[in-house]
């Protein structure tokens, strides 16, 4: 018997082992969304206005839910509350989105700087990506490194975020893939993921998709 990680109810009638039908109803997504940046749209169209003017460096954004209550509490519980088991729940909810990609992509978690990793004890993006790889059969690659210690993006104004992560990432010498799916818990401004994608593209990657659990609207 499987119980919901959120409310402990039976998940027998749910599509997910870790989330019951009731808690599943708390997940919301837009009817229409920009293909590349994931922003909610009022009508069905491929790209938002921002992407038409200046498209992001990644090809597509996929996410399981809006970042809103109570989803925000789940994210905070994983990121700061040491509820690592929530990575399994998030991976289950993100798994169907991988059907929109091909197995020739590798899963790559957004890395933490080694000082923050020591302080926290784990990288939530890696924990989610590890679960996704286990469930899906996609390969997991951890060649992306955060070489520069940065402030937490959530503590900065939007106009400061791009500068904060500029030049923060690098790839180890054993990286050799051409298609990558970047995995993280939350996307807001997209600056961290954009900087990761730039690093990958400079190294010869041809396709970069973004897969996050929650999308926080700008």
N, C-alpha and C positions, 0 to 999 in steps of 0.2 A: 504494500500500500504506500502510495506517495502522498505527502502532505505539502501544502502550499508553504513556501518559505516566508511569505508575508503574514498570513493569518492562520496557518496550520490546518485549514480545511482540506478535505480530501480532494485530490486533483483527478479523480477517476474520469470525470466527464469533460475534462479540459484537454486542449490540444498540447498542453505543456506539462511536464512532470513536476516542474517547480512552481507553477502558478495556477491557482484555481480559476474557474470561470468568472467568479465575482471580481477578483483582483485583476483579471485580464481585461475587464471592462473599464478599468482605470487608465488604460493606455489609449492615447489619442494621437492621430496623425492627420495632416491636412488632406483634403480630397484632391487638391492639385498642388504640386510642388515643383520648384525649379530642378531640372535634371542634374545640373552641375553643383549648385550651392545648397539645394535642399530647402530654400526658403518657401514659405507658404504663398500660394498664388490664389487670386480670386477666380481665375478662369483657367481652362486647360490650354497651356502653352508650354513649349519645351524649356525655355529659359526665362529667368527674371530680367528686369531692366538692367540691373547691375552687371549681370553676366553678358548681356548683349553689348554693353559698353566696354567692360574689362573682365573677361572670363577668368576664373581661377585657374591655377596651374594643374589642378587635378581634374579628372574627366567626369566624375560622378560622385554624388553624396547619397548614401543610404543610411537610414536610421529607423529604429523600432518605435520610437515614441517622442512626443514633445517633452521638453524639460519643464515640467510643471508639477504641482502637488498631486499625488504623493511621490511621483517619480523622483523628484529632487531629493527626497529623504532616502530613497534606495541608493542613489548615486553617492550621497554623502556617507551613508553607512558603509559602502564598499571602500570609498576613497580614504576616509578618515576614521571610521569606526571599526576597522579590522574585520568587517563582515565579508571575508573573502568568499564565502559560500554564495554570495550574491552574484559573483562573476559567472557562476553556472546558470543562474536565472537569466541574466542578461544575454549570455551566449545563446541560450535556447530561443530567446525572443529575436535575436539577430540572425539566427541560422537560416530562416527562409529567405532572407535577403541575399544570401550567397548564391541563390539560384539565378540571380541577375548577373553573375560573373561566371568566369570559366576556371576550371581547375588548374589552368596554366598560370594563374595568379598565385602569389604567395601572401600569406598573412603576416603583416609586420606591425607590431605594437609601437605606439609612440613612446619613446624611452624617457625615463627620469634621469636626472643628473645623479651621479653616484652618491653625492652628499645627501640628497633628498631620499634616495633609495635606502640609504643606511638609516636615516631618521624614521622613515615610514615602515620599513621592513619588507615592503613589496611594492610592485608596480601594478596598479589596477588594470591598466591597459594590457599588460602582459598576461595577467590572470584571465582576462576575458578572451584574449587571442588564443591562449593555450586551450581553453575549453572549446572554442570554436574549431580549432584544429582537430581536437579529439573527436568531436561530433561529426565533422564534415569530411575529414580526409584531406583537407587542404594542408599544404606544407606551412610550417611556422618558421619565420626567419627573424633573427634578432641582431642583424648586422648594423641597424641604425643606432647611433650613439648620440647622447646629448653631451657635447663637449664643453658647453658653456653653462655655468650656473645662472639661472634667470629667476626673476621674481615670478610669483604665481600670477597667471594672466587675469584671474578673477579679481585680483587686488588693484588692477590698473584700469585707467580710462581707455576707451577703445582706440583712441588715436596714439596711445603709447604702446599698444600691444605688438604691433608689427616690429617696431624697433627693439622691443624686449627680446624677441626670439631670433632676430636676424643673426645669421651665422652660428646658431646654437647647435646645429646638428652636423654629423659626419657619418661616413660609412666605413666599416672595417674592410680590410683588404680582400676578404673572402667572399664578398658580395658579387653575384653573377646573374641575377634575374632581370627579366625585361618587363614583367608585369607584376604590380604590387597592389595589395589592398591594405591601406593604413587603418589600423584599429585603435579606437580610443573610447572612453566612456561618454564624453560630452563634446559637442561642437557648438561654439558660440560665434565668435568673429571669424573663425577659420584660419587665423594667422599662424598658429602652431602647426596645423596640418599643412598649410601652404608652404611653410618653410621646410617641413619634412619633404614634401613633394618636390620642391626646388632642388633639394639635395639629391634626391633620387634621380631626377631628370638629368641633372648635370653629370651623373654617373652612367647615363645611357639607358635609363628606364624609359620604356615607350608608353606605358599606360599606368596611371595611378588613380585608383578609386579610394574613396573614403567610406568607412563603415564605422558608425558610432551607435551606442545604445540610445542616446537622447540628443535631440537638436534643440538648442535654446535660441529662441528668436532674438534678433538684434533689436 
